Amino acid sequence: MKADIVIIGGGVTGSAIARELARYNLDIVLLEKEDDVAMGTSKANSGIIHAGYNADARTLKGKLNVKANPMFDKLAADLKVPFKRIGSLVIGFNEKDLQVLKREKENGERLGVRGLEIIQGERLFVIEPNLNPEAKYALYAPTAGIISTYEFTIALADNAVINGVKVLLETEVVDLVTEGSKVTGVKTNRGEIKTQVVINAAGLYSDKIAAMSGDDSINIRPRKGEYHLLDKNWGNFVNHVLFPIPSKVSKGILVTPTTHGNLLLGPNSHDVDERDDPATTASGLDEVYSGARKLVPGLSRSDVITSFSGLRAAAEDEDFIIGPSNRVRGLIHVAGIQSPGLTSAPAIAEMVVELVKETLGEVAPGKEIHLKEDFQETLPTPVIFNEEYETGNLDGWQKLVKENPDYGEMICRCERVTKGEIIRAIHRPVPARSLDAIKRRTRAGAGRCQGGFCGPRVVEILSKVLGISPLEVTKKGAGSEILKACSKELIRRAGDGDEI
Ligand SMILES: Cc1cc2nc3c(=O)[nH]c(=O)nc-3n(C[C@H](O)[C@H](O)[C@H](O)COP(=O)(O)OP(=O)(O)OC[C@H]3O[C@@H](n4cnc5c(N)ncnc54)[C@H](O)[C@@H]3O)c2cc1C
């Protein structure tokens, strides 16, 4: 296989780069080792589009955060991704905190962050009634927002595919191919791809990819953050993203509504050794809960519907590393993309496009690059039963059911997802092939019962539509098969005295 550009990593960074490069007359392949895009850090984070007031203007992450924030209104509308600019409040309890808030405000104003304001007294409790009564001050940033992080990543990748990018899932880069001082391809578990430019957007593994070129200058340290997610009864308990006073390495344990009306508490922040271990700990979750209660004391743990963790890919100097490799030509690193990497992704993508143009100029001097005339900026608007249901008018839906009865069969009762929507997810440009991939695209299994009821039905639909045995259906790719054997087979084996 051959391509002009190979992107390693289907997180928000790689997917945003793929979409931005798809505007040009280039053959682009995006490689993702997992069975879906948005399986790394881009699946489990706070989903905040940061305003950027606390950005250090000398750092890349500071500059790109501030540049990218205003891009989200158009992007979310074009890609039909849930996004709300609900604003954020950093909460202060004393004079010392007030000085921090004032410094952050001045910093933000220097950077051009609009609408920053210090709020105090009664007004604080008018806009945020459930806030800790001991709170005295808050830095209000109206341009902060919330987004569904994995839906955004999937939509970027879908849009890239519609515009000609090939997304190869379950395709792991195991080595780089070089000739002299130039990258000429990548070796994957499925074969070799020849190319002129490789973009290393491999998140927690970006240092491993760099090392494949003999470059050991990048050193990624995983830093875990744990979360509690509360039931939708709590979605209106706060109105803004609530932050504590930040520490040097973290913005602290926040409390925020999600775009789908749940309440999210977390994350804490601990350096860990394992890059792939999503386990949560009782002590970590206690820390999250007590941290969140400092901001909102009325929270209750009885409505926690799930807990999870995400891993930040922190580079040594805590900044993004974006630029050409100093070892080999044709390799561009986009590494160390920790927070605010979700917010910065659209600006990172624009920066990488310029680097790709320069790199192609060096490694393929005769190649003409120009914008395509037929680039499709938008994704179609999906019909979503839950949204129609909440408007109280199901006339349109009834018409749809007449055309396709699958839209009349309810599969997930918690989140109100129909069979038609699940089948549509299986046929998206980046197709859903596992239970979790269906959940990320439709919310089937994301509700209070966490898939306890709809899980078996989704397995059945995946099996029928993909033409595979139910035993082959996975939770999240190979090795996570859900069913062990047909029950009749198990009964027979038990009769034979086998351990089952
Ligand atoms: C706890 C936490 C909270 C955060 N909150 C926010 C927030 O509120 N706002 C914000 O702006 N940012 C936030 N971030 C940061 C944000 O989540 C990340 O910056 C962003 O998701 C990084 O995306 P990425 O694409 O670079 O990495 P990833 O999403 O990890 O993607 C990298 C991909 O590369 C793939 N890959 C790795 N090696 C290979 C290989 N050899 N071959 C093929 N594929 C490979 C992986 O499977 C993965 O899918 C948070 C991060 C954490 C952990």
The ligand as an ORCA input file, in Angstrom:
! r2SCAN-3c Opt
* xyz 0 1
  C      -7.955     13.077     32.953
  C      -7.853     13.955     31.735
  C      -8.651     15.082     31.594
  C      -8.519     15.907     30.484
  N      -9.395     16.938     30.316
  C      -9.283     17.736     29.228
  C     -10.209     18.792     29.012
  O     -11.175     18.939     29.752
  N     -10.014     19.609     27.957
  C      -8.960     19.462     27.118
  O      -8.809     20.289     26.217
  N      -8.114     18.423     27.242
  C      -8.259     17.548     28.264
  N      -7.429     16.488     28.415
  C      -6.404     16.264     27.401
  C      -6.973     15.558     26.173
  O      -7.801     14.504     26.551
  C      -5.796     15.051     25.345
  O      -4.919     16.106     25.113
  C      -6.225     14.484     24.007
  O      -7.283     13.565     24.148
  C      -5.027     13.807     23.359
  O      -5.426     13.263     22.138
  P      -4.412     12.461     21.252
  O      -5.102     12.176     19.978
  O      -3.120     13.187     21.185
  O      -4.110     11.116     22.058
  P      -5.017      9.808     22.151
  O      -6.435     10.118     22.261
  O      -4.421      8.963     23.230
  O      -4.803      9.108     20.737
  C      -3.615      8.445     20.388
  C      -4.021      7.202     19.606
  O      -2.862      6.576     19.087
  C      -3.091      5.174     19.062
  N      -1.790      4.517     18.955
  C      -0.801      4.488     19.881
  N       0.251      3.771     19.418
  C      -0.083      3.346     18.172
  C       0.583      2.558     17.195
  N       1.808      2.063     17.412
  N      -0.048      2.291     16.028
  C      -1.299      2.777     15.791
  N      -1.987      3.521     16.692
  C      -1.379      3.812     17.870
  C      -3.796      4.932     20.390
  O      -4.499      3.735     20.406
  C      -4.697      6.155     20.492
  O      -5.992      5.914     19.978
  C      -7.552     15.619     29.503
  C      -6.777     14.459     29.621
  C      -6.949     13.620     30.714
  C      -6.193     12.343     30.794
*
